[in-house]
Amino acid sequence: MAAALTVMLLVGWGCEQEQAGIAPPPPSPPAIAETQPAEIETVVEPKVVEAEQKPVETEKAAQPEPNVQKAPSEPNAQQTAATEPAPAESNLAELQPAPSVQASAAQLCSRCTEFLSRYVDNEGLVDYRTLLRRKLELVEVLDRFKTLDANEYNSWSREDRIAFWINGYNLEFIKILLDNYPIESTRVLRLFWPPNSIRHIKGIWDQHKFIIKDEEFTLQEIDRRFFKEGFGEPRVFFAIYYGSLSGPTLRNEAYCGENLSAQLDDRVKKFLAGSEAFRIDRENQKVYLSSILKPTWHGRDFIARYGTDLKFKQQEPEVRAVLNFLTKYIFQSQVNYLETANYTVEYMGYDWTLNDRGGQ
């Protein structure tokens, strides 16, 4: 018994000493610690993946039906349509003008006719005295030229655009004259022109600025860009307003694209029928032309379309082009004279008196 007790005591003492010493960490706790996170990670990971995949699977399953029924209304398409409607409509208008766009050209023409018929008589004289009290009517019409959308204008026919610039030019000219009515003259200038001459108004053509289609212009710039260089239609020079008695008469009806050619032909014939525009002096072998047909004014603008070296060979190129143009609008007897007779061409004096119906 004593021996057994002694052994037990020794064993217990050894265990206490072993526990009290520095020993390696037990293997089981780290194994458990490593295993548990791995097991948790392994268990959780599929759940996360499954949770992320479920919406994807649901979306894939739902895709065929929305794509078939609502393909045009995808979010990107809706966003593009919402943010860029104007360019889409503009491109469509450029490809095929909508009826409303064409109607806008007709409406503008109609509004101009309404104004001109009220203040211009059959002789082309303008009632500036009355118009001076109703100036806002002119301003309202010109505002339509000022704010016209460029894309809308570009969709119009060539004839509508030519008519647009003739009407705009004429009305702006009336506005400039109205702003300076009654005309004030100086004693010095009256030695050259009468008191009611528009030459007393400084810078009519190149200094008075205005807005058309949201762009700044002068009368001179419109004449150069659109009448001389742009459209290449010399009949326009018989339709634009000169503000004076020697120029072609102002119509009390606006120019419109649908019958523009007939209107221009009518203006040319009426102007050439007057003695201050074209006259043949057979006795003195002279042909008199209006000053607006001088090479330094509009004469050279006829060369591109009516230039010829087959007839009128004794004349300068600008004169040949003008004479060739005239033969389409005068009597045959006059044509025969121009084409076969010997004569010299001279230009008539120009009366710059304001074409005022009421007088100043």
HUSULMO-V919266 format. One record per residue. N is the residue number from 1. RES is the residue in one letter. PSI is psi in whole degrees, 0 to 359 (none if undefined). OMEGA is omega in radians with two decimals (NA if undefined). D_CENTER is the distance of its C-alpha to the mean C-alpha in Angstrom with 1 decimal. Layout:
BEGIN
N,RES,PSI,OMEGA,D_CENTER  N,RES,PSI,OMEGA,D_CENTER
END
This chain:
BEGIN
1,M,317,3.13,124.6  2,A,322,-3.14,124.5  3,A,318,3.14,123.0  4,A,318,3.13,120.4  5,L,321,3.14,119.4  6,T,319,-3.14,119.2  7,V,316,-3.13,116.8  8,M,320,3.12,114.5  9,L,319,-3.14,114.4  10,L,320,3.12,113.6  11,V,315,3.12,110.8  12,G,319,3.12,109.3  13,W,322,3.13,109.5  14,G,322,3.13,107.8  15,C,320,3.13,104.9  16,E,320,3.12,104.5  17,Q,322,3.14,104.5  18,E,321,3.11,101.9  19,Q,327,-3.12,99.6  20,A,340,-3.13,100.1  21,G,178,3.11,99.3  22,I,117,-3.07,95.9  23,A,154,3.08,95.0  24,P,149,-3.11,91.8  25,P,149,3.13,89.5  26,P,140,-3.12,90.2  27,P,331,-3.03,88.3  28,S,317,-3.12,87.6  29,P,314,3.09,85.2  30,P,322,-3.14,82.7  31,A,318,3.14,82.9  32,I,317,-3.14,82.1  33,A,320,-3.14,79.4  34,E,326,-3.08,77.7  35,T,318,-3.08,78.2  36,Q,314,3.09,76.9  37,P,321,-3.14,73.4  38,A,318,-3.13,73.1  39,E,319,3.13,74.1  40,I,317,-3.13,71.7  41,E,321,-3.13,68.9  42,T,325,-3.13,69.7  43,V,318,-3.06,69.7  44,V,321,-3.03,66.6  45,E,313,3.09,64.4  46,P,325,3.14,64.4  47,K,319,3.12,63.6  48,V,313,3.12,60.5  49,V,319,3.14,59.3  50,E,320,3.14,60.0  51,A,325,-3.14,58.2  52,E,332,-3.08,55.1  53,Q,334,-3.09,55.3  54,K,313,3.08,55.6  55,P,323,3.14,52.0  56,V,315,3.13,50.9  57,E,321,3.12,53.2  58,T,319,-3.14,52.1  59,E,318,3.13,48.4  60,K,321,-3.13,49.2  61,A,330,-3.10,51.1  62,A,350,-3.06,48.3  63,Q,314,-3.04,45.5  64,P,316,-3.06,46.0  65,E,312,3.10,45.6  66,P,323,-3.12,42.4  67,N,326,-3.12,40.7  68,V,319,-3.02,41.5  69,Q,330,-2.99,40.5  70,K,35,-3.14,37.6  71,A,319,-3.12,36.1  72,P,339,-3.03,32.5  73,S,35,3.04,33.1  74,E,154,-3.08,34.3  75,P,318,-3.12,33.6  76,N,318,3.14,31.2  77,A,321,3.14,29.1  78,Q,318,-3.12,29.2  79,Q,318,3.12,28.2  80,T,317,-3.13,25.2  81,A,327,-3.10,24.1  82,A,327,-3.07,24.6  83,T,341,-3.07,22.7  84,E,53,3.13,19.8  85,P,323,-3.05,18.9  86,A,312,3.13,15.1  87,P,323,-3.13,14.6  88,A,316,3.12,17.1  89,E,322,-3.13,15.5  90,S,316,3.14,12.0  91,N,321,3.12,14.0  92,L,320,3.14,15.9  93,A,325,-3.13,13.2  94,E,325,-3.13,12.0  95,L,317,-3.11,15.7  96,Q,102,-3.08,16.6  97,P,132,3.11,14.5  98,A,156,3.13,16.5  99,P,325,-3.12,18.2  100,S,327,3.12,16.7  101,V,314,3.09,13.1  102,Q,322,3.11,14.7  103,A,328,3.14,16.7  104,S,321,3.08,13.8  105,A,317,3.13,13.0  106,A,321,3.13,16.8  107,Q,320,3.10,17.2  108,L,318,3.09,14.9  109,C,317,3.14,16.9  110,S,320,3.14,20.1  111,R,321,3.11,19.5  112,C,318,3.11,19.0  113,T,319,3.13,22.2  114,E,318,3.14,24.0  115,F,311,-3.08,23.5  116,L,320,-3.12,24.3  117,S,340,-3.12,27.3  118,R,329,-3.01,28.7  119,Y,1,3.09,28.6  120,V,129,-3.11,28.7  121,D,183,-3.08,31.9  122,N,343,3.11,32.7  123,E,0,3.14,33.4  124,G,11,3.12,30.0  125,L,140,-3.08,31.4  126,V,136,3.12,29.5  127,D,79,-3.08,31.6  128,Y,327,-3.09,30.6  129,R,314,3.10,33.7  130,T,318,-3.11,33.0  131,L,332,3.14,29.3  132,L,328,3.12,30.3  133,R,347,-3.10,31.9  134,R,41,-3.04,28.9  135,K,330,-3.12,26.1  136,L,333,3.09,24.6  137,E,318,3.10,23.7  138,L,319,3.13,21.4  139,V,320,-3.13,19.9  140,E,319,3.12,19.3  141,V,316,-3.12,17.4  142,L,333,3.08,15.3  143,D,330,3.12,14.5  144,R,325,3.05,12.7  145,F,323,-3.08,10.3  146,K,321,-3.00,10.3  147,T,6,-3.12,9.6  148,L,132,3.14,7.3  149,D,134,-3.09,5.8  150,A,322,3.13,2.5  151,N,324,3.11,5.7  152,E,315,3.11,7.1  153,Y,317,-3.11,5.4  154,N,339,-3.14,6.1  155,S,350,-3.11,9.4  156,W,163,3.06,10.4  157,S,164,3.12,13.1  158,R,319,-3.12,13.2  159,E,320,3.11,15.2  160,D,321,-3.13,13.0  161,R,320,3.08,10.2  162,I,314,3.13,13.1  163,A,321,3.13,14.4  164,F,314,-3.09,11.4  165,W,327,3.06,11.7  166,I,310,-3.13,15.5  167,N,317,3.13,15.7  168,G,317,3.11,13.5  169,Y,312,-3.09,15.6  170,N,317,-3.11,18.8  171,L,322,3.09,18.5  172,E,324,3.09,17.7  173,F,315,3.09,20.7  174,I,319,-3.14,22.8  175,K,317,3.12,21.9  176,I,315,3.13,23.0  177,L,322,3.13,26.2  178,L,322,3.11,26.8  179,D,339,-3.12,26.7  180,N,19,-3.10,29.4  181,Y,135,-0.11,31.4  182,P,152,-3.06,34.3  183,I,132,3.09,34.0  184,E,133,-3.11,36.3  185,S,160,3.08,38.1  186,T,161,-3.11,40.6  187,R,323,-3.12,44.0  188,V,313,-3.10,43.2  189,L,335,3.11,40.0  190,R,348,3.03,41.8  191,L,338,-3.11,43.9  192,F,324,-3.10,41.0  193,W,153,3.12,39.0  194,P,164,-3.06,40.0  195,P,329,-3.09,39.4  196,N,27,3.09,36.5  197,S,140,-3.14,34.7  198,I,350,3.11,31.0  199,R,348,3.07,32.1  200,H,345,-3.14,33.5  201,I,118,-3.05,30.1  202,K,134,2.99,29.3  203,G,36,-3.13,26.1  204,I,313,-2.98,24.3  205,W,332,-3.00,22.0  206,D,0,-3.11,21.7  207,Q,333,3.13,22.5  208,H,119,-3.06,20.9  209,K,150,3.13,17.6  210,F,172,-3.08,15.1  211,I,131,2.99,11.8  212,I,131,-3.09,8.7  213,K,40,3.09,5.6  214,D,27,3.11,8.0  215,E,144,-3.11,8.6  216,E,137,-3.14,12.0  217,F,164,2.83,13.0  218,T,167,3.10,16.3  219,L,320,-3.14,17.3  220,Q,322,-3.12,18.7  221,E,321,3.07,15.5  222,I,316,3.13,13.6  223,D,317,-3.11,16.8  224,R,311,-3.02,17.1  225,R,321,-3.00,13.7  226,F,322,-3.08,12.9  227,F,317,-3.11,16.4  228,K,317,-3.02,18.8  229,E,328,-2.98,17.2  230,G,290,-3.00,14.2  231,F,334,3.14,15.3  232,G,40,-3.12,19.0  233,E,92,-3.05,20.0  234,P,343,3.08,22.7  235,R,340,3.11,23.3  236,V,328,-3.07,20.3  237,F,349,3.05,22.7  238,F,359,-3.10,24.9  239,A,335,-3.12,22.3  240,I,157,-3.03,20.8  241,Y,134,3.11,22.8  242,Y,353,3.08,25.3  243,G,6,-3.01,26.9  244,S,165,-3.02,30.3  245,L,332,-3.10,33.1  246,S,352,3.13,33.1  247,G,167,3.04,29.5  248,P,145,-3.09,28.4  249,T,148,3.12,28.8  250,L,130,3.10,26.0  251,R,147,3.00,25.7  252,N,25,3.07,26.3  253,E,137,-3.10,24.1  254,A,160,3.04,20.3  255,Y,135,-3.08,19.0  256,C,144,-3.05,17.9  257,G,324,-3.03,16.9  258,E,334,3.11,20.1  259,N,32,-3.04,22.4  260,L,315,-3.08,20.4  261,S,316,3.12,22.9  262,A,321,3.11,25.8  263,Q,318,3.14,24.4  264,L,317,3.10,23.8  265,D,320,3.13,27.3  266,D,319,3.14,28.8  267,R,318,-3.13,27.4  268,V,313,-3.10,28.8  269,K,317,-3.12,32.2  270,K,323,3.14,32.6  271,F,315,-3.11,31.8  272,L,340,3.11,34.2  273,A,344,-3.14,36.8  274,G,149,-3.08,37.2  275,S,344,3.13,39.8  276,E,5,-3.13,37.5  277,A,320,-3.10,35.1  278,F,130,3.14,37.5  279,R,139,3.09,41.3  280,I,126,3.06,44.1  281,D,90,-3.06,47.3  282,R,324,-3.10,49.7  283,E,317,-3.12,52.7  284,N,5,3.11,51.3  285,Q,54,3.12,49.2  286,K,145,3.03,46.0  287,V,123,-3.11,42.4  288,Y,132,3.13,40.4  289,L,157,3.08,36.6  290,S,150,3.14,34.1  291,S,336,-3.14,33.1  292,I,347,3.12,29.4  293,L,6,3.07,30.6  294,K,149,3.08,32.1  295,P,328,-3.13,31.3  296,T,353,3.12,30.2  297,W,273,3.11,27.8  298,H,357,-3.04,26.1  299,G,316,-3.09,29.1  300,R,345,-3.14,28.0  301,D,355,3.10,24.7  302,F,349,-3.02,26.8  303,I,317,-3.05,28.4  304,A,320,-3.09,26.0  305,R,329,-3.02,26.5  306,Y,9,3.09,29.8  307,G,138,-3.13,31.6  308,T,149,3.00,35.2  309,D,15,3.13,38.5  310,L,329,-3.13,40.5  311,K,165,3.10,40.9  312,F,41,-3.03,41.1  313,K,337,-3.12,42.4  314,Q,353,-3.07,43.9  315,Q,162,3.06,40.5  316,E,158,-3.08,38.0  317,P,317,-3.14,35.0  318,E,320,-3.14,32.5  319,V,319,3.10,35.1  320,R,316,-3.13,35.9  321,A,318,-3.14,32.3  322,V,314,-3.14,32.1  323,L,321,3.10,35.5  324,N,322,3.08,34.6  325,F,316,-3.08,31.6  326,L,326,-3.08,33.8  327,T,346,3.13,36.4  328,K,353,-3.02,34.1  329,Y,359,-3.10,34.1  330,I,174,-3.13,37.5  331,F,155,-3.09,41.0  332,Q,325,3.10,42.9  333,S,323,3.09,45.6  334,Q,323,3.09,43.1  335,V,314,-3.13,41.7  336,N,318,3.14,45.2  337,Y,312,-3.12,45.9  338,L,324,-3.03,42.7  339,E,337,-3.01,43.5  340,T,337,-3.03,47.3  341,A,164,3.02,48.4  342,N,125,-3.09,48.8  343,Y,168,3.03,46.8  344,T,151,-3.13,44.9  345,V,130,3.07,41.3  346,E,160,-3.10,40.9  347,Y,139,-3.09,38.1  348,M,158,3.04,38.7  349,G,159,-3.07,38.4  350,Y,129,3.13,35.4  351,D,111,-3.09,35.8  352,W,14,3.12,33.3  353,T,136,3.14,34.8  354,L,133,3.13,32.3  355,N,70,-3.04,32.0  356,D,122,-3.14,33.1  357,R,323,-3.07,34.8  358,G,348,-3.05,36.8  359,G,161,-3.13,37.8  360,Q,none,NA,37.9
END
